[in-house]
Amino acid sequence: MDNANPFDNIFKQIEKKVKRAKSQIKGRALAQQVLDAYFEDNPGSVIAGGVKTGIVTLEVTSSAMFQEIEGFHREPLLERFRAAGMPVQEVRAKLKSR
């Protein structure tokens, strides 16, 4: 008979989720710093929407900026994220709904 406390498993699962959430917040904050430095002429137009393993998702406020990112800024942003120590493989942009 197993005498393990069933709450131990629950607490371990909660701890894992909290650690994962904290690392995602740190990653998003770093990505936002890179974006703020890159788009310093147009602050707030691009927001780090999500950072997951190897993928940064950008939320863009205008369709013109969305098209610029898709066409011209993707590779330079990848280089900036990597220079900041983020192991990014892909930058995705999505138009932010208002």
Secondary structure, DSSP 4 states (H G I P E B T S, - for coil): -----HHHHHHHHHHHHHHHHHHHHHHHHHHHHHHHHHTTTSTTSEEEEEEETTEEEEEESSHHHHHHIIIIIHHHHHHHHHHTT----EEEEEEPP-
